[in-house]
Structure formats: C-alpha cells, structure tokens
C-alpha cells in the first residue's frame, strides 16, 4: 500500500469540514517519545472534539490514503505514538476529548472520553467513593484511550486485571471512518465477535478509541502494605501463593524488588528512604486491600512466612506516610534506572513457575557477555519482570551500546524457551515489530495480518506499528 | 459461497488420512438440540483425538468447501450445534479430546482439552485444592470447548467473570486448517491482536478450539449462603451494593428469585423444599466465599439490610445440607419452567441501574398482550435476567405459540431501549441471527462480516450461525 502525504490541498479540504483550529501543525512534542528512539519528521496535527469529528478526519484520510497516527498522552514505551519516515501523516490527538461523560456508582461504571488523563479517571471514581484500579507510573499524563490501546498493566493487575479487563464498552472510529457506538455498560453480552478486545491492545492500528465504559470497584476500606525480605525468587513465589491462600483476591499488589534497584536509588536519589539498613538481595512489596483489618491479615501472612522460613525480615507500614514511603521506593526504581542508564531494558512475562529458573539462567548468561549489573524487578504476581541491564559501575551505557541487540536477543530467546512473552505490558509498537515476526505463532500472525487487511485495506491506521 | 456435500468420495479421502474409526455417521444425538427447534438432516461424524487430526479434517473441508459444525456437549441453547438444511456437513465432535493435560497449582493454571466435561475440569481443580469457578446448570455434560466458544456465564460471573475471563490461552484450528499454538499460561502478554478473545464467543464460526489454558483460584475456605426477602428489584440492587461494600469481591453469587418461579417449583416438583412458608414475591440468593467467617459477614449484611428496610426476612444456611437446599431451589427453577412450558424465554442483560424500570415496564406491556404468567429470575449481580413468559394456569403453551414472536419482539425492543442485550450468556447461534442483524451496531456488524470473510473466505465454519 502506498500512502500519500497530507498535502496542503488535503489539509485545506479537511479544514473546510471541521470547526476552526481543529487542524494545525504538529509541534516537536508530538514527534518524540520517552525512549528517545523514534522521531517524526513532521505532520498535520488534528485535535477533534467529538467522535463525529474523528470520523470526518479518518474518512478523509482513508479516501486520500493518508496515514493517521493516533496520539494519547505520548507516554508509550515502544514507539507506537511516533511515525518516522518521509510521508507526512495526520497526527490525531485525543487531548480535547477529555470529558468524564458519566459515573454510575450503583453500577460501578464510569464513561470517559479517550483523552481523559488516567489520574483524572481515578479521581472521578474516588469522588463517587469508588476505585478505578488501573495504576501506573505515567498516570499523571497517560490518557485512557492510550491505556486501552496498549492494554496497559501496572501495579494492580494481580487483583483487577489489565486495562482490557477494566473495559466494558467502547466508542471507536474504525479505519473506514464509521463510528462504532459500543459504549455498553453491560457485564454480559454474548452477541457476536468481541470487537472490543480486538481494539484494545491494537495500538491504534485497527481504529481509534474515542470513549470507553470502564469498570469501577468498591474502595477497600483497609489497606495494608509491607516489604518482606525473601531469600530468593522461589521463596517469593511461595509467599505469593500463601498470601492468596490467606487473603484471597485481597492481595492487590505483589512487587519484586532487587538489591541492585535499591542500590541505584541509594546512589542517584539519596532523599528516597530505604526500609532496611542492609540492602537485601531480594524482597517483595505486598499490599492487601480489604473491607477491614488488612494489617491483621498482613501480620498473619508475615508470621506464617517467617515460620516457614520464606521471609527473614520485614516492614509493615503503620501509617499512611509509611505506606507511601514504601511505594515511593518502588516507584523511584525506574527513575533511578533512568539516571544510571540501561544498556537494554526488557518488559517480559513468564509462566509464574518458570520465574526462578529464568532469573538464574539469565543471570548466568548475561554474565558471560560482560560485567553487567542487572536490575530485575516488577510485577511478580503477574509473572511480569522488568529485566534491565546496566553497564558496570563507573562506565556509561554508550560504551556498551553495540552489545544492546546481542543482550536483548539472548533475553528474548531465553524468555521464549520458557514459554514467556517479549512484551508483557508495553506492547509491540515500532520497537518490537521484529520480535513479533520472530516469536509469534505463524498461524496467529497470519490471522492478524488478515484482520488488519480486512478492517484497514488501505493501511492508513498507524502504519509501521505492530505489523 | 456455495458449500458442497460431504460426499462418499470426500469421506473416503478423509478416512485415508486419519486413524481408523475417526470418521463415522452422525447418530440422531448429534442432530438435535435441547430447545427442540433445530434438526440436522444427517452428516459425517468426525471424532478426532488431537489438534493435528482436527487440522487434517478442517484442511480437507476447506479445500472441498464442505461445512464443518463443531460439536461439544450439545447443551447450547441457541442452536449453534446443529446445522439444518440439505447440505451434508462434517460434524466435528471434540468428545475424544478429553484429557486434562496439566495442572499448575502454584500458577493457578489448568490446561484442558476442549472435550473435557466442565464438571471434570472443576474436579481436576479441586484435586489440586483449587477452584475453577465456571459453574452452570449443564456442567455435567457441557464441554469446556463449547463453554469457551459460547463464552458461557453461570452463577459465579459476578466474582470471577465469564468463560472469557477464565481463559489465558488457546490451542485452536483456524478455518484454513492451520493450528494456532497459543496455550500460554501468561497473565500478561501484549504482543498484538487479541485472537483469543476473538475465538471465545465466536460459536465455532472462526475456527475450532481444541484446548485451553484456564485460570484457577484459591478455594474460599468459608462459604456463606442465604436467601433474603426484598420488597422489590430496586431493594435487591441496593442490597447488592451494600453487600459489596461489606464483603468486596467475596460476593460470589447474587441471584434474583421470583415468587412465580417458587410457585412453579411447588406445583411441579413437590420434593424441592422452599425456604419460606409464604412464598415471597421477590428474594435473592446471596453467597459469600471468604478465607474465614463468611457467616459473620453474611449476618452483618443481613442485619444492616433489615435496619435499612431493604430486607424483611431471610434464611442463612447453617450447614452444608442447608446450603445445598437453597441452591437446589435455585437450580430447580429452570426445571420447573420446562415442566410448565414457556411461551417465550429470554436471556437478556441490562445496565444494572435499569433493571427495576425494565421489570416494571415489561410486566405492564406483557399484561396488555394477554393473561401471561412471568417468571423473571437470574444473575442479578450481572444485570442478567432470564425473563420467561408462560401461559395462564390451566392452559398450554401451544395455545399461545402464535404470539411467541410478538412477545419476544416486545421484550427485545424494550431491552434495546434500555441499552441492554438480547443475549446475555447463551450466544447468538441460529436462533438469534435476526436479532443480531436488527440490533447490532451497523459499524460493528460490518466489521464482524469483514473478519469472518478474512478468516474463513470459503464460509465453511458453522455456516448459518451468528452471521
């Protein structure tokens, strides 16, 4: 498929169909991404206010074979939001579609436009004494449409699922410009193919999400948070199983922490308080959310774990401030990583039972490649590790940049061998297109290509992403 | 698309590629369905033992343009398992693919072949001290592949979700005969389009599920069950909200019962014990599953509900036998319905907040059509009602059969007006194809047709179902 530039004539024609100032030029902010790996050469910026305006824009693009790059908060980590190359696309930002359309506390449903910032959705839920549980580092700027398009994860997936699991219905503009009015608030609706889940996670290649009906939950009244020291990842897994035996679905976060991450924080962020004087090699942050007495359940878990020899030390937060301090440590680990500068980062997932063997084998194999430092941390409850590799102390990532692909290939091969995934929560974007081609099941990949061709025959939607 | 008969030559060619006795003739058991509305004229029965054999069969059918009708337990309620008409299809039964391939208790995952009976999957989970929460009336004969293909619901959806939500990965044969090896046990895997959820709920029209990786849960140690009398559906909804405030996700079932259903049970099944001497017009069966003290939580809910005037009477089960007696009442309501004989049955869902207004308006409108008896019951926690309409006492359904479509049209129009669905958990099958054409969003319906044409260009997979 050959795509055409969004020419001045095309733009003039588009402007004539839309309210004033809907169309403009894309500033550099729309042409960069956080990893600093992809850059757009320019483009037309469209900032529609309604699904109807999105439809007008997409219809025009489809008919003129002009590329459309959907743009949410710009926080994606795999380059799905920036299209490099010489062809001038329409960058369609959802930022003006930022209304919470309705909250239904009795139904535990909230309807938000795609441009709502995630933190605003959380706040709107809280104002109705409800919880919208999607929570991740970029929540202050990520927009819910992007969260859905990338099927975002974060720290509460163990209990509440990914963005996919929190979505009941969608309003979306398909690649032919037609509006799908699918903002259902139904919990059950078995009437044909699941278009909702096809749009969620498609990273803007099958259409543009313009609004979503989202699931809310009762707010747990009692929250208990602790960091517990474990001797190794296997003990951490056994602690997870025991925690769920005792507290069931109340286990809402179970985050693996590694000594290397704490040392990075100590080195680069001296104001962040560490819970232990001697940095432990492995520890986990556990959080329970219950109707009442979460601390008592946490004490029970801690006591039983010590007795079974799974846990050697721990800190249970005794106040909101202490709870926030424990989370602050967890949340500053990526900040410290960035300050140190990784040679290669990996957002991988594994069958839960394979995590200990993977960590052990990967460590040994990376050591053979060079004197790297490894920070392996993340959402252990979901089998999702952020496996990041850093240069030796005193050296810079640049010195090791030539080895980046070799390191990543090693990790991805190992992950694949264990039945894991090369992208747990970040998506494919443009960064992992080659990995998808390499590791995806061939029958599934062929089906994906058929679906893309069927729904977007002109290939206008976010070309170069995913496929 | 013209489809061809499975001719003797075709069968001979197929037999040559498969082990002996894989192919035979379909007995009448494979040509009927529980509603008694659809009948097959005959067909070739294929009973493969592996995904490879399924692949061989589907490839042959695809190349010869012979229809394939996937067959699980045959318990579906919308006719998806039986193809009427003169063309002789291959009926592909999964009954021999009935192995539990593996259980991973630490990971809370079980891998089952599609032909496993649902109750066997539940038992295998229980043997590992885990819960597979999908539970429905036909669990003794329904097979898990069919449960997934129809995205089955049942009594635990409120807490654990539909079949869709319980599935981590699939092995499936696509319409071109290629095997998709997607039996992942991963909780997070953001690597492209969600083919899994496209296959789930497609009712065998996009391929054949041959095995699934399923989610298990810790078994709640303490289960509390009660039936509480409420003054009306609105009170029932408020009771639901309050129960979830107190017990969070522990509320695992919340079933609406109607006096008419209890009277039907009294009339047709005198051995089933009713919990109240005076049959209440509205009541709910509430179940909590907790780590401990579920009865105490249930007492707390009951006490608070009485104080707020939501509940006027109730029975809390004090033993396993009492608990089973309460469930037995709930489970015998469909049996009693069948004995009475409905004029029209509806498996509908509504936004939770719209349930009271719907029940009130529907009752008034049905009364205008005739002196019908209405039994409105079901999974209120999910907004899913079974809204069944019966002839007046002493008369037979046959006398009212001419009004069946008029009654259903009235109900579906009303449901649609409230933003509800004409099929909450049973699917579309062949029975609701016209309703789908009438009520589905046009953009979505067009996308569904594109996807069907892209993945099954010869239209061999379960023709006449869904689309």
Interface residues (C-beta under 8 A of the other chain):
Chain A: X104 X106 X107 X108 X109 X150 X151 X153 X157 X158 X162 X164 X165 X174 X178 X179 X180 X181 X182 X184 X185 X186 X187 X188 X189 X190 X191 X192 X193 X194 X195 X197 X198 X200 X201 X202 X206 X217 X218 X220 X237 X238 X241 X244 X245 X246 X247 X248 X249 X250 X290 X291 X349 X350 X351 X352 X353 X379 X382 X383 X384 X419 X420 X421 X422 X423 X424 X425 X426 X427 X428 X432 X435 X436 X439 X440 X441 X442 X443 X444 X445 X446 X447 X448 X450 X451 X452 X453 X454 X455 X466 X467
Chain B: X104 X106 X107 X108 X109 X150 X151 X153 X157 X158 X162 X164 X165 X174 X178 X179 X180 X181 X182 X184 X185 X186 X187 X188 X189 X190 X191 X192 X193 X194 X195 X197 X198 X200 X201 X202 X206 X217 X218 X220 X237 X238 X241 X244 X245 X246 X247 X248 X249 X250 X290 X291 X349 X350 X351 X352 X353 X379 X382 X383 X384 X419 X420 X421 X422 X423 X424 X425 X426 X427 X428 X432 X435 X436 X439 X440 X441 X442 X443 X444 X445 X446 X447 X448 X450 X451 X452 X453 X454 X455 X466 X467
